[in-house]
Amino acid sequence: MAKPNYSFAKRQRDLAKEQKKEEKLQRKKAAAEVGADVDAEETNDEAETPKDPAE
């Protein structure tokens, strides 16, 4: 029976962990960009429509 190649298994785990970390970073970037876009739209809406001080 062949003995297990632990270094190969460790390398595969490390690659999977690195890929998962990269995907998480990409999701965070995308969420931050979407959040920034929403905030920018809200501030633009407020700037474009002045409030009537009489109200």
GINOR-V179823 format. One record per backbone hydrogen bond with DSSP energy under -1.0 kcal/mol. CO is the residue of the C=O (numbers start at 0). NH is the residue of the N-H. E is the energy in kcal/mol with one decimal. If there is no record, write none. Layout:
{{CO,NH,E} {CO,NH,E}}
This chain:
{{3,5,-1.1} {4,8,-1.9} {5,9,-2.6} {6,10,-2.2} {7,11,-2.3} {8,12,-2.3} {9,13,-2.7} {10,14,-2.5} {11,15,-2.3} {12,16,-2.6} {13,17,-2.5} {14,18,-2.4} {15,19,-2.4} {16,20,-2.3} {17,21,-2.3} {18,22,-2.3} {19,23,-2.1} {20,24,-2.1} {21,25,-2.2} {22,26,-2.3} {23,27,-2.4} {24,28,-2.4} {25,29,-2.5} {26,30,-2.5} {27,31,-2.3} {28,32,-2.4} {29,33,-2.3} {30,34,-2.5} {31,35,-2.4} {32,36,-2.3} {33,37,-2.2} {34,38,-2.2} {35,39,-2.4} {36,40,-2.2} {37,41,-2.1} {38,42,-2.2} {39,43,-2.0} {40,44,-2.3} {41,45,-2.0} {42,46,-1.9} {43,47,-2.2} {44,48,-1.7} {51,54,-1.5}}
